[in-house]
Amino acid sequence: MHTIGRINKSIYSCITEDIVTDEVIITDNQLQHILDRHPEVYKEVTDYLNDIISAPDFIIKDNNTIHCWQQIVPPPKKLRPKRTLL
């Protein structure tokens, strides 16, 4: 089990008012699920977990769990200036 961040309870109050803690955890099984079923985005998703829980696009309640999603737009790659020799 890994702590990945803290939530703003007011964002998630639309699902339930009974949120006991603001700590968000992810289990090894959940990480393995991402790796097994979505290997192409594993690194990106794990890098953005705190951002996803802080500002989710969608929130769904499921058996005492909240699932949240966010469209991830990676930052643009840095462009190197083109040099021209005169």
C-alpha positions as CSV (number, residue, x, y, z in Angstrom):
1,M,0.0,0.0,0.0
2,H,1.3,3.4,-1.0
3,T,0.1,6.9,-0.1
4,I,-0.2,8.9,-3.2
5,G,-1.5,12.2,-1.9
6,R,-4.4,13.9,-0.1
7,I,-7.7,15.0,-1.5
8,N,-9.8,18.1,-1.0
9,K,-12.9,16.5,0.6
10,S,-15.2,19.1,-0.9
11,I,-14.4,17.8,-4.4
12,Y,-15.5,14.3,-3.5
13,S,-18.5,15.2,-1.3
14,C,-20.6,14.8,-4.4
15,I,-20.1,11.0,-4.0
16,T,-20.4,10.8,-0.2
17,E,-20.2,13.0,2.9
18,D,-18.7,10.0,4.9
19,I,-15.1,10.5,3.9
20,V,-13.1,9.5,6.9
21,T,-9.6,10.7,5.8
22,D,-8.1,12.8,3.1
23,E,-5.2,10.3,2.6
24,V,-5.3,8.5,-0.7
25,I,-3.7,5.1,-1.1
26,I,-3.0,2.8,-4.0
27,T,-2.3,-0.9,-3.5
28,D,0.3,-3.1,-5.2
29,N,-2.6,-4.9,-6.8
30,Q,-4.0,-1.7,-8.3
31,L,-0.5,-0.7,-9.6
32,Q,-0.1,-4.2,-11.1
33,H,-3.5,-3.8,-12.8
34,I,-2.4,-0.6,-14.4
35,L,0.9,-2.3,-15.5
36,D,-0.9,-5.4,-16.8
37,R,-3.8,-3.8,-18.6
38,H,-2.5,-0.4,-19.5
39,P,1.3,-0.8,-19.9
40,E,1.6,1.9,-22.5
41,V,0.5,4.6,-19.9
42,Y,1.8,3.1,-16.7
43,K,4.7,5.5,-16.3
44,E,2.7,8.5,-17.2
45,V,-0.2,7.5,-14.9
46,T,1.9,6.8,-11.9
47,D,3.7,10.2,-12.4
48,Y,0.4,12.0,-12.4
49,L,-1.5,10.2,-9.6
50,N,-1.5,13.2,-7.3
51,D,-2.6,15.6,-10.1
52,I,-5.4,13.1,-11.0
53,I,-6.8,13.0,-7.4
54,S,-6.4,16.7,-7.0
55,A,-8.4,17.7,-10.1
56,P,-10.3,14.7,-11.5
57,D,-12.4,15.0,-14.7
58,F,-14.7,12.2,-13.6
59,I,-15.5,10.6,-10.2
60,I,-17.5,7.4,-9.8
61,K,-18.4,5.6,-6.5
62,D,-17.9,1.8,-6.4
63,N,-18.2,-0.4,-3.3
64,N,-16.7,2.0,-0.7
65,T,-14.1,3.1,-3.3
66,I,-14.0,6.2,-5.4
67,H,-12.6,5.9,-8.9
68,C,-11.4,9.1,-10.5
69,W,-10.1,9.8,-14.0
70,Q,-8.4,12.8,-15.6
71,Q,-7.3,13.3,-19.2
72,I,-3.5,13.6,-19.0
73,V,-1.9,16.0,-21.4
74,P,1.9,15.7,-21.1
75,P,3.9,18.9,-21.1
76,P,5.3,19.8,-24.5
77,K,8.8,18.6,-25.3
78,K,11.3,21.4,-25.0
79,L,12.3,22.7,-28.4
80,R,15.9,23.5,-29.1
81,P,16.5,26.7,-31.0
82,K,17.7,26.0,-34.5
83,R,21.1,27.5,-35.3
84,T,21.9,28.9,-38.6
85,L,25.4,29.6,-39.7
86,L,25.9,32.6,-41.9
